[in-house]
Every structure is written in structure tokens, then in C-alpha cells.
Amino acid sequence: MESSRGPPRVKNKAAAPVQISAEQLLREAVDRQDEVINRPTQRFSDLEELREFQGRKRAEFEKYVRINRLNHNNWLRYAQWELEQKEFRRARSIFERCLDVDATNPVVWIRYCEAEMKSRNINHARNVLDRAITILPRVDKLWYKYVYMEETLGNIDGARAVFERWMQWEPDKAAWSAYIKLEKRHGEFEKARTIFERFTVVHPEPENWIKWARFEEQNGTSDLVRDVYGTAIETLGDDFMDERLFIAYAKFEAKLKEVERARAIYKFALDRMPRSKSATLHKIFTQFEKQYGDREGIEDVILSKRRVHYEEQVKENPKNYDAWIDLARLEEASENTDRVRDVYERAIAQIPPTQEKRHWRRYIYLWLFYALYEETVNKDIERTRQIYQECIKLLPHKRFTFAKVWLMAAYFEVRQGQLVSARKLLGQSIGMSPKDKLFKSYIELEMKLFEFGRCRQLYQKYIEWNSSNSQAWIKFAELERGLDDLDRARAIFELAVEQSQLDMPELVWKAYIDFEEEEGEYDRTRQLYERLLGKTNHVKVWISWAQFEIGVPDAEEEGDEERLISEEAKSRARKVFERAHQTMKENELKEERVALLNAWKSFETTHGSPADIEKVNNQMPRKVKKRRKLDDDSYEEYIDYVFPADDESAANLAKFMANAYKWKAAQNSS
């Protein structure tokens, strides 16, 4: 018994050997239609029956247009039926009735016109189109239909007249192009040229000028093409300038092998157009120079491109001093003095808004680069001097100053042989806004001129202004020593070490000690070490003293260049180490004590005996790890040093305490 659960399953699911597409089925259905079925016809036995049928159909159409008279499709179907019945007057009447209802529908006018044209009623069609363009002058399709009909009939003057009526309404670009194409088709190039003139007045867009130029290129002369481009550039002006116009103009000149003309056009455009509107122009100009130019031309293109970039940067942010500097460097490379000066003058006019030195740091370099350019490139000495003077006047010296400006102005005067002016500038700088750099540079200048008296005066003013500057004291003493005035040098060192506030007093002491040592005043050197140790117990001072004692020659061996270190010198150095070790031990300076023992061990390894080395080794500590409690109740590990001497004393103390406890216990038991 068969199951009734559903349709039977397809057992063979393979594809059919012949595949039929939906498109093929539809095509066959259309091809196989019977013409009798496809076009039903109605046959009438006599004229009366035809009239009856026509009356019935007209009644139906009249009913439709009466019910919905605003539906244009009803009117158009009605008119089309009358045309099929060859009732042209009735069809014309229906079109007119439809236009009475709504005369602003372009479709009705076009169907009306096409009906008249199909029936070869040309004058009727012309009248219909004339009425249509009068009522709907902004509907381009009606105008196109009108001019197409006139040109098809060979009435070129009539088509031209229709275009003239159309152009009075200033239509869009396509209408003007159609008018121009009409004249070109019939060889009226002069009339087409006149239309182009009117066209570019109504629509002065760059692409329209380019179309006119290409027309002249095909049908005119090269002079006419240049006139078109020249007129376009004058008409558009700087506000509506477009890179496409210049590119087309330059390419035309390049095509005629007028390379210089093309290059001039590119440069003219690049100088007047902003970077944002001329990116393509820059790219094409670069390609042009690579093709037609030399190395200088290509470099000029690159400079021009970078110039526009920097100009846009400074226009966007006039206080971007780095951009001004880059622009000035660029113009210097172009070797155009007027351009360079113009850039620098515009740049230095951008004064920082506040009197904060950080805002002036980059700005001041504009003045310095400007002055260097005028001095080294233009050789304009007076202009350079004036730039330095104006820059110095501009700086707010009561708030801050720039030593570089004063020094460069002074060095400039020195290069010109004006030492008096240079000294006046440096003296003025020290008086208005003294700085370490100004003093050092002024002293260095006088040193080169061997004016040692002036150097003394400057050093005196220097240490009066800043007595805490250790380097100033040291340099002052070195000056006196160089002049072989040791008493003055020693007095300066004495004044320096007595200063209560020095930025680096260790340098002054070291310089003083080295001075006495180099002069052979060993007793004075030892006294200085004693005085210094009275102020500080730093381990480096002790080590330095010990090394000094090693290098002190004995009295009888001072002239022996190849002498060995005497035992007396070793003994003095060893006493310094022992004294230092005792001091460190008493002050419980473990880290310093370790450093001292390492230096002592190195000394004994080089100059001592095995017994001396063993003695130091016995004092070397051992490292132990310990824990200590922090403020947050946590613990941390650290490295501590345990010295043998300290460990032995602790052991002795523990042994003593143990014996004391034993004695106390014996007393209690008895």
C-alpha cells in the first residue's frame, strides 16, 4: 500500500542533459505567438457601422476626460486614437482642449508637435513649437526639438534664429555648445567664434575658456589661441584663477615647442596661486622641467614648490619662527637679495606676544641670521650694524637678555677693526644685564688682545657680581699665575676658600692644592689638606692627600728624574691612611671606610711589603645581609659591613658578659 505522507521523492538529482534558461523560454514564447492572437482586429461591414463604433469610442474618451480632466494621459490617448482614425482636425482639437486645461506640461506640447510632424503639417508643428517655447522658455527639450526640426528640414537660418531666441534666456552650457556645434557642422567658424565670446561672458568658467581655445587650436591660428588664454586670465583675475587653464595654456605652448613661453606661464601661475589650489600644477610643472629643463630649472621648480609651502605655513601661523627661518634659507639659496630681505623684514616684524624668554628663543635667531646674511653675502656693513642695534633696542633687558646677541654684535665690530665699539657693546651688556657668558667672552677677547689689566678689572667685577662662581675664582687665579704673580694668585685662592657660598667649593680647594703642589710648596699643600679636612672628612680628600705624599720627593733626591719612591714617602702616605682609617672608624662611616681600605690596599700592593698587604687584608670587612624595618611596618634587606676589629671587640664584650652572668649565678648559689 502506498504511503500518503507527501509527494514522491526525486531519486535522480543529477542535472538534465539539456539546460534551458528563463531567457530562452521567454524568447520562444514571443517568437511562437500567432499574429492573429497578437493583433486582434475588428472588421466593419459598412461605413455606418464604423461611424457607430467611432461614436461609441469618442463617448468613452469624453467620459474619461470629463471625469478626470487633469489626467494628461486620458487626453493623449484620446488624441492618439483620433490620429489613428486619420481625424487630424479632431486630434488637433483634443490637443488644444488639453492645453487649455494645463499649458505648462512639456509632454503635451512635444506629443502635439510630433503628431503634426508625422502628418507632415510642418507649419502647424512650427506654430506649436513657437507657442511652446514662448510659454515654457526654460524647458530645454522644447528648444532642442525646435532646432532639430528646422535643421532636419534644411532651414539653417531658421534654426539659427531659434538659437538666438534661446540664447537671450542665457541657458546652461549644453545649449551654447549645441549652438556652436551647429555652426561648426555648417562651416560657419566665424559665427562660432562670436558665439564663444558671448558664451564665456555668460558662463566664464575655466573649462569654457579651454573649449574655446581648443576650438581655435583646431580651426584658427596660434595667435587666436593665445588671445583666448590671455583674455581668460584677465577676465578671471586672481580670485577665480584656476590651475586647469594655465596647464592647458602651457601644454599648448609646449606642443608648439615654445618651451620658454610655457615655463613663463607655469611660473606666472605658481607665483599667484595658493598651494591648496595648485597641487596638480606643481606636479605637472615638475614633469615639464624634467622633460624640457636643465638642472637649474628643476631646482627652481623645487624651490618654488617649497616656497609656496612655507608661505602657507607662515600665513596660517605668523609666529611660526621655524617656518620663517626655513623660508629665509630657501630664498638665500635662490640668491635673490630682494626676496631674502623681504622675508627677513616680514619675519622680524612678528614680535612675540609676551615678554617670556621661551617665546623669544627662536625669534631672536631671525635677527642673527639676517645680520649674518647681510655681512657675509651682501657685504653691507652699515645695514648689518643697524640690524644689531635694532635687535638690542628691541630686547627687554630688564626681564631677560640674550648673550648671543651682544657677543655677535661685538665680534662683528672686532671683525671690522672697531675695538672701541666692541668694548662699548660688551661693557653695556655687563652693565645692563650681566651674565656669566658675557663676562667669560669679554675676558677671553681681552686675553687674545693681551690686555691683562682689563682682564683683572673684568675678573674683579665678575666675582663682585657672582662671588659664588667657583670657576671665576679659579680662572682669575690662573690668570695671575700665568702672569707669574704667585702672591696675587695665592691671595685670590685664599679669598675664594673663605667664601661662605660657593657652587662647587671642592673645585676651588683642588685647584688651590694643585697650585701649591705644582709650585713645590709641599708644606703649604699639607696645611691646605689639614684645613680642608677641618671642613669635611670626605674619603677622597684623604686618598688625595696620601697620593700627594707618595709624589713628594725627598730633599736630596729632587733632581733625580728616575728616582724610586723613598721609604719616608711611603711612611708618610701610610700614616695618612692610618689616620683616615681611624677617623672613619670613630665616625662610623662604613661605606667611606671600605673605599679607603680599597685604596690603601691598592697602595700597599704597589709599594708595600707582603706584611703590609696582610695587615690591610686583616682589616677588610665582610659583607652580611641584614633586615630593617621600614616606616610602613615592612622589612627590606640591605648589605652591611662587619669589620674584624669591631667583630673582635663585640666578641670580647660577649665573653665578658657571659663571665659576669656566671659570677652572679655563683654568688646566688652560695
Secondary structure in CASP SS format (residue, H / E / C, confidence):
PFRMAT SS
TARGET T0000
AUTHOR 0000-0000-0000
METHOD secondary structure of the structure
MODEL  1
M C 1.00
E C 1.00
S C 1.00
S C 1.00
R C 1.00
G C 1.00
P C 1.00
P C 1.00
R C 1.00
V C 1.00
K C 1.00
N C 1.00
K C 1.00
A C 1.00
A C 1.00
A C 1.00
P C 1.00
V C 1.00
Q C 1.00
I C 1.00
S C 1.00
A H 1.00
E H 1.00
Q H 1.00
L H 1.00
L H 1.00
R H 1.00
E H 1.00
A H 1.00
V H 1.00
D H 1.00
R C 1.00
Q C 1.00
D C 1.00
E H 1.00
V H 1.00
I H 1.00
N H 1.00
R C 1.00
P C 1.00
T C 1.00
Q C 1.00
R C 1.00
F C 1.00
S C 1.00
D C 1.00
L H 1.00
E H 1.00
E H 1.00
L H 1.00
R H 1.00
E H 1.00
F H 1.00
Q H 1.00
G H 1.00
R H 1.00
K H 1.00
R H 1.00
A H 1.00
E H 1.00
F H 1.00
E H 1.00
K H 1.00
Y H 1.00
V H 1.00
R H 1.00
I H 1.00
N C 1.00
R C 1.00
L C 1.00
N C 1.00
H H 1.00
N H 1.00
N H 1.00
W H 1.00
L H 1.00
R H 1.00
Y H 1.00
A H 1.00
Q H 1.00
W H 1.00
E H 1.00
L H 1.00
E H 1.00
Q C 1.00
K C 1.00
E C 1.00
F H 1.00
R H 1.00
R H 1.00
A H 1.00
R H 1.00
S H 1.00
I H 1.00
F H 1.00
E H 1.00
R H 1.00
C H 1.00
L H 1.00
D H 1.00
V H 1.00
D C 1.00
A C 1.00
T C 1.00
N C 1.00
P H 1.00
V H 1.00
V H 1.00
W H 1.00
I H 1.00
R H 1.00
Y H 1.00
C H 1.00
E H 1.00
A H 1.00
E H 1.00
M H 1.00
K H 1.00
S C 1.00
R C 1.00
N C 1.00
I H 1.00
N H 1.00
H H 1.00
A H 1.00
R H 1.00
N H 1.00
V H 1.00
L H 1.00
D H 1.00
R H 1.00
A H 1.00
I H 1.00
T H 1.00
I H 1.00
L C 1.00
P C 1.00
R C 1.00
V C 1.00
D H 1.00
K H 1.00
L H 1.00
W H 1.00
Y H 1.00
K H 1.00
Y H 1.00
V H 1.00
Y H 1.00
M H 1.00
E H 1.00
E H 1.00
T H 1.00
L C 1.00
G C 1.00
N C 1.00
I H 1.00
D H 1.00
G H 1.00
A H 1.00
R H 1.00
A H 1.00
V H 1.00
F H 1.00
E H 1.00
R H 1.00
W H 1.00
M H 1.00
Q C 1.00
W C 1.00
E C 1.00
P C 1.00
D C 1.00
K H 1.00
A H 1.00
A H 1.00
W H 1.00
S H 1.00
A H 1.00
Y H 1.00
I H 1.00
K H 1.00
L H 1.00
E H 1.00
K H 1.00
R H 1.00
H C 1.00
G C 1.00
E C 1.00
F H 1.00
E H 1.00
K H 1.00
A H 1.00
R H 1.00
T H 1.00
I H 1.00
F H 1.00
E H 1.00
R H 1.00
F H 1.00
T H 1.00
V H 1.00
V H 1.00
H C 1.00
P C 1.00
E C 1.00
P H 1.00
E H 1.00
N H 1.00
W H 1.00
I H 1.00
K H 1.00
W H 1.00
A H 1.00
R H 1.00
F H 1.00
E H 1.00
E H 1.00
Q H 1.00
N H 1.00
G C 1.00
T C 1.00
S H 1.00
D H 1.00
L H 1.00
V H 1.00
R H 1.00
D H 1.00
V H 1.00
Y H 1.00
G H 1.00
T H 1.00
A H 1.00
I H 1.00
E H 1.00
T H 1.00
L H 1.00
G C 1.00
D C 1.00
D C 1.00
F C 1.00
M C 1.00
D C 1.00
E H 1.00
R H 1.00
L H 1.00
F H 1.00
I H 1.00
A H 1.00
Y H 1.00
A H 1.00
K H 1.00
F H 1.00
E H 1.00
A H 1.00
K H 1.00
L C 1.00
K C 1.00
E C 1.00
V H 1.00
E H 1.00
R H 1.00
A H 1.00
R H 1.00
A H 1.00
I H 1.00
Y H 1.00
K H 1.00
F H 1.00
A H 1.00
L H 1.00
D H 1.00
R H 1.00
M C 1.00
P C 1.00
R H 1.00
S H 1.00
K H 1.00
S C 1.00
A H 1.00
T H 1.00
L H 1.00
H H 1.00
K H 1.00
I H 1.00
F H 1.00
T H 1.00
Q H 1.00
F H 1.00
E H 1.00
K H 1.00
Q H 1.00
Y H 1.00
G C 1.00
D C 1.00
R H 1.00
E H 1.00
G H 1.00
I H 1.00
E H 1.00
D H 1.00
V H 1.00
I H 1.00
L H 1.00
S H 1.00
K H 1.00
R H 1.00
R H 1.00
V H 1.00
H H 1.00
Y H 1.00
E H 1.00
E H 1.00
Q H 1.00
V H 1.00
K H 1.00
E H 1.00
N C 1.00
P C 1.00
K C 1.00
N C 1.00
Y H 1.00
D H 1.00
A H 1.00
W H 1.00
I H 1.00
D H 1.00
L H 1.00
A H 1.00
R H 1.00
L H 1.00
E H 1.00
E H 1.00
A H 1.00
S H 1.00
E C 1.00
N C 1.00
T H 1.00
D H 1.00
R H 1.00
V H 1.00
R H 1.00
D H 1.00
V H 1.00
Y H 1.00
E H 1.00
R H 1.00
A H 1.00
I H 1.00
A C 1.00
Q C 1.00
I C 1.00
P C 1.00
P C 1.00
T C 1.00
Q C 1.00
E C 1.00
K H 1.00
R H 1.00
H H 1.00
W H 1.00
R C 1.00
R C 1.00
Y H 1.00
I H 1.00
Y H 1.00
L H 1.00
W H 1.00
L H 1.00
F H 1.00
Y H 1.00
A H 1.00
L H 1.00
Y H 1.00
E H 1.00
E H 1.00
T H 1.00
V C 1.00
N C 1.00
K C 1.00
D C 1.00
I H 1.00
E H 1.00
R H 1.00
T H 1.00
R H 1.00
Q H 1.00
I H 1.00
Y H 1.00
Q H 1.00
E H 1.00
C H 1.00
I H 1.00
K H 1.00
L H 1.00
L C 1.00
P C 1.00
H C 1.00
K C 1.00
R C 1.00
F C 1.00
T C 1.00
F C 1.00
A H 1.00
K H 1.00
V H 1.00
W H 1.00
L H 1.00
M H 1.00
A H 1.00
A H 1.00
Y H 1.00
F H 1.00
E H 1.00
V H 1.00
R H 1.00
Q C 1.00
G C 1.00
Q C 1.00
L H 1.00
V H 1.00
S H 1.00
A H 1.00
R H 1.00
K H 1.00
L H 1.00
L H 1.00
G H 1.00
Q H 1.00
S H 1.00
I H 1.00
G H 1.00
M H 1.00
S C 1.00
P C 1.00
K C 1.00
D H 1.00
K H 1.00
L H 1.00
F H 1.00
K H 1.00
S H 1.00
Y H 1.00
I H 1.00
E H 1.00
L H 1.00
E H 1.00
M H 1.00
K H 1.00
L C 1.00
F C 1.00
E C 1.00
F H 1.00
G H 1.00
R H 1.00
C H 1.00
R H 1.00
Q H 1.00
L H 1.00
Y H 1.00
Q H 1.00
K H 1.00
Y H 1.00
I H 1.00
E H 1.00
W H 1.00
N C 1.00
S C 1.00
S C 1.00
N C 1.00
S H 1.00
Q H 1.00
A H 1.00
W H 1.00
I H 1.00
K H 1.00
F H 1.00
A H 1.00
E H 1.00
L H 1.00
E H 1.00
R H 1.00
G H 1.00
L C 1.00
D C 1.00
D C 1.00
L H 1.00
D H 1.00
R H 1.00
A H 1.00
R H 1.00
A H 1.00
I H 1.00
F H 1.00
E H 1.00
L H 1.00
A H 1.00
V H 1.00
E C 1.00
Q C 1.00
S C 1.00
Q C 1.00
L C 1.00
D C 1.00
M C 1.00
P H 1.00
E H 1.00
L H 1.00
V H 1.00
W H 1.00
K H 1.00
A H 1.00
Y H 1.00
I H 1.00
D H 1.00
F H 1.00
E H 1.00
E H 1.00
E H 1.00
E C 1.00
G C 1.00
E C 1.00
Y H 1.00
D H 1.00
R H 1.00
T H 1.00
R H 1.00
Q H 1.00
L H 1.00
Y H 1.00
E H 1.00
R H 1.00
L H 1.00
L H 1.00
G H 1.00
K H 1.00
T C 1.00
N C 1.00
H C 1.00
V H 1.00
K H 1.00
V H 1.00
W H 1.00
I H 1.00
S H 1.00
W H 1.00
A H 1.00
Q H 1.00
F H 1.00
E H 1.00
I H 1.00
G H 1.00
V C 1.00
P C 1.00
D C 1.00
A H 1.00
E H 1.00
E H 1.00
E C 1.00
G C 1.00
D C 1.00
E C 1.00
E C 1.00
R C 1.00
L C 1.00
I C 1.00
S C 1.00
E H 1.00
E H 1.00
A H 1.00
K H 1.00
S H 1.00
R H 1.00
A H 1.00
R H 1.00
K H 1.00
V H 1.00
F H 1.00
E H 1.00
R H 1.00
A H 1.00
H H 1.00
Q H 1.00
T H 1.00
M H 1.00
K H 1.00
E H 1.00
N C 1.00
E C 1.00
L C 1.00
K H 1.00
E H 1.00
E H 1.00
R H 1.00
V H 1.00
A H 1.00
L H 1.00
L H 1.00
N H 1.00
A H 1.00
W H 1.00
K H 1.00
S H 1.00
F H 1.00
E H 1.00
T H 1.00
T H 1.00
H H 1.00
G C 1.00
S C 1.00
P H 1.00
A H 1.00
D H 1.00
I H 1.00
E H 1.00
K H 1.00
V H 1.00
N H 1.00
N C 1.00
Q C 1.00
M C 1.00
P C 1.00
R E 1.00
K E 1.00
V E 1.00
K E 1.00
K E 1.00
R E 1.00
R E 1.00
K E 1.00
L C 1.00
D C 1.00
D C 1.00
D C 1.00
S C 1.00
Y E 1.00
E E 1.00
E E 1.00
Y E 1.00
I E 1.00
D E 1.00
Y E 1.00
V E 1.00
F C 1.00
P H 1.00
A H 1.00
D H 1.00
D H 1.00
E H 1.00
S H 1.00
A H 1.00
A H 1.00
N H 1.00
L H 1.00
A H 1.00
K H 1.00
F H 1.00
M H 1.00
A H 1.00
N H 1.00
A H 1.00
Y H 1.00
K H 1.00
W H 1.00
K H 1.00
A H 1.00
A H 1.00
Q H 1.00
N H 1.00
S H 1.00
S C 1.00
END
